[in-house]
């Protein structure tokens, strides 16, 4: 992205983020679709899929003074470029920077306040009725929660906990 470019928001058609991204880039625009990895269980199988961080939206980098930005509204997968008073509404640059700082080496946004936890790490519950219990971090969940494996009643039980209630165990 050159120095005259700013970031703008495009609303996509339902479930059309990846299609819109491809068609916007094909037109020569810079585009950014923040994604994260989500574990999905279906029919007794667990897999990981990439999902948009902001469903229904993506970012386009351009200089609105020189770009043919009106063409974005008729791009496949796009509903509209977000405008105020007929002019594309810019997104503050630090927002894009903040999102990118939370990406891992593969370009996926890592969710959760304690994003440094990895499956298999020992964690201590710091809050709630199970405070001071030690478990094993299993996987992040979507809404600022994580799955833990705890030893309860002589067997391992998978429990969902808020990330804010977890700390690395020594």
C-alpha positions as CSV (number, residue, x, y, z in Angstrom):
1,X,0.0,0.0,0.0
2,X,1.5,3.4,-0.9
3,X,1.4,6.5,1.3
4,X,-1.6,8.1,-0.3
5,X,-3.8,5.0,0.3
6,X,-6.2,4.7,3.2
7,X,-8.3,1.7,4.3
8,X,-12.1,1.6,3.7
9,X,-14.8,-0.9,4.6
10,X,-16.7,-3.0,2.1
11,X,-19.9,-4.8,3.1
12,X,-20.1,-8.1,1.4
13,X,-23.1,-10.3,0.4
14,X,-24.0,-13.0,2.9
15,X,-21.1,-15.5,3.2
16,X,-19.4,-13.7,0.3
17,X,-16.3,-12.4,2.0
18,X,-13.8,-14.8,0.2
19,X,-15.6,-14.3,-3.2
20,X,-15.5,-10.5,-2.8
21,X,-11.9,-10.6,-1.8
22,X,-10.9,-12.4,-4.9
23,X,-12.8,-10.1,-7.2
24,X,-11.6,-6.9,-5.5
25,X,-8.0,-8.0,-5.8
26,X,-8.6,-9.0,-9.5
27,X,-9.5,-5.3,-10.1
28,X,-6.2,-4.2,-8.8
29,X,-7.2,-3.0,-5.3
30,X,-5.4,-3.9,-2.1
31,X,-7.7,-5.9,0.1
32,X,-7.5,-7.3,3.6
33,X,-9.8,-9.9,5.0
34,X,-8.9,-10.7,8.7
35,X,-9.4,-14.4,9.3
36,X,-9.2,-16.7,12.3
37,X,-9.2,-20.5,12.6
38,X,-12.3,-22.0,14.2
39,X,-12.6,-25.6,15.4
40,X,-15.8,-27.2,14.1
41,X,-17.5,-30.4,15.2
42,X,-19.9,-32.0,12.9
43,X,-21.0,-35.6,12.6
44,X,-18.5,-36.8,15.3
45,X,-15.7,-35.2,13.4
46,X,-13.6,-32.2,14.4
47,X,-11.9,-30.0,11.8
48,X,-10.6,-26.5,11.6
49,X,-11.9,-23.9,9.1
50,X,-10.9,-20.4,8.4
51,X,-13.6,-17.8,9.2
52,X,-13.8,-14.0,8.7
53,X,-13.1,-12.1,11.8
54,X,-15.8,-9.6,10.8
55,X,-18.5,-11.6,9.0
56,X,-19.9,-9.6,6.2
57,X,-17.1,-7.1,5.9
58,X,-13.5,-6.7,4.5
59,X,-11.1,-3.8,4.1
60,X,-10.0,-2.2,0.8
61,X,-6.8,-0.1,0.5
62,X,-7.0,2.7,-2.0
63,X,-6.6,6.4,-2.7
64,X,-10.2,7.6,-3.3
65,X,-8.9,10.7,-5.2
66,X,-7.5,8.5,-8.0
67,X,-9.1,5.1,-7.7
68,X,-12.2,4.1,-9.5
69,X,-13.9,3.2,-6.2
70,X,-17.5,3.3,-7.5
71,X,-16.7,0.1,-9.4
72,X,-16.5,-1.7,-6.0
73,X,-20.3,-1.4,-5.6
74,X,-20.8,-3.6,-8.6
75,X,-18.1,-6.2,-7.8
76,X,-19.2,-9.8,-7.4
77,X,-19.6,-10.6,-3.8
78,X,-19.8,-6.9,-2.7
79,X,-23.0,-5.3,-1.4
80,X,-21.6,-1.8,-0.9
81,X,-18.6,0.3,-0.1
82,X,-19.4,2.1,3.3
83,X,-19.7,5.8,2.6
84,X,-20.7,9.0,4.5
85,X,-22.3,11.7,2.4
86,X,-21.4,9.9,-0.8
87,X,-17.7,9.7,0.0
88,X,-15.9,6.5,1.2
89,X,-15.5,6.5,5.0
90,X,-11.9,5.8,5.9
91,X,-10.9,3.5,8.8
92,X,-8.2,4.7,11.1
93,X,-4.8,3.2,10.1
94,X,-4.1,2.0,13.7
95,X,-7.1,-0.3,13.6
96,X,-5.7,-2.3,10.7
97,X,-2.3,-2.3,12.5
98,X,-3.8,-3.6,15.7
99,X,-5.6,-6.4,13.9
100,X,-2.4,-7.4,12.0
101,X,-0.4,-7.4,15.3
102,X,-2.7,-10.2,16.5
103,X,-2.0,-12.4,13.5
104,X,0.1,-15.6,13.8
105,X,2.9,-16.5,11.3
106,X,0.2,-17.9,8.9
107,X,-1.8,-14.7,8.8
108,X,-4.6,-15.8,11.1
109,X,-5.8,-13.6,13.9
110,X,-5.3,-15.2,17.3
111,X,-8.3,-14.7,19.5
112,X,-8.4,-14.3,23.2
113,X,-6.7,-12.1,25.8
114,X,-4.2,-14.9,26.6
115,X,-3.5,-15.8,23.0
116,X,-0.1,-17.2,24.0
117,X,-1.6,-20.4,25.4
118,X,-1.1,-23.5,23.3
119,X,-2.8,-26.9,23.4
120,X,-1.1,-29.0,26.1
121,X,0.0,-26.0,28.2
122,X,-0.7,-26.3,32.0
123,X,-3.1,-23.5,33.2
124,X,-4.4,-22.5,36.6
125,X,-8.0,-21.3,37.0
126,X,-7.8,-17.9,38.8
127,X,-11.5,-17.1,39.2
128,X,-14.9,-18.7,40.0
129,X,-15.9,-21.9,41.8
130,X,-13.0,-23.9,40.3
131,X,-10.3,-21.3,41.3
132,X,-6.9,-22.8,42.0
133,X,-7.6,-26.0,39.9
134,X,-4.9,-26.8,37.4
135,X,-5.8,-28.2,34.0
136,X,-4.5,-28.6,30.5
137,X,-5.3,-26.0,27.9
138,X,-7.1,-27.9,25.1
139,X,-8.3,-25.3,22.5
140,X,-9.6,-21.8,22.2
141,X,-13.4,-21.3,21.7
142,X,-15.0,-18.4,19.9
143,X,-16.4,-16.0,22.5
144,X,-13.3,-15.3,24.7
145,X,-13.5,-18.8,26.2
146,X,-11.3,-21.8,26.1
147,X,-11.7,-25.6,26.6
148,X,-9.6,-27.2,29.4
149,X,-9.1,-30.7,30.4
150,X,-9.5,-31.1,34.1
151,X,-9.0,-34.2,36.3
152,X,-12.4,-34.6,38.1
153,X,-13.7,-37.6,39.9
154,X,-10.8,-39.8,38.6
155,X,-11.2,-38.9,34.9
156,X,-10.4,-36.2,32.5
157,X,-13.3,-33.9,31.8
158,X,-13.4,-31.2,29.1
159,X,-14.6,-27.8,30.5
160,X,-15.3,-24.5,28.9
161,X,-13.9,-21.5,30.8
162,X,-13.5,-17.7,30.2
163,X,-9.9,-16.9,29.1
164,X,-9.9,-14.1,31.7
165,X,-10.1,-16.8,34.4
166,X,-6.9,-18.6,33.2
167,X,-3.2,-18.1,33.9
168,X,-0.2,-20.2,32.9
169,X,0.6,-22.7,35.7
170,X,4.2,-23.0,36.9
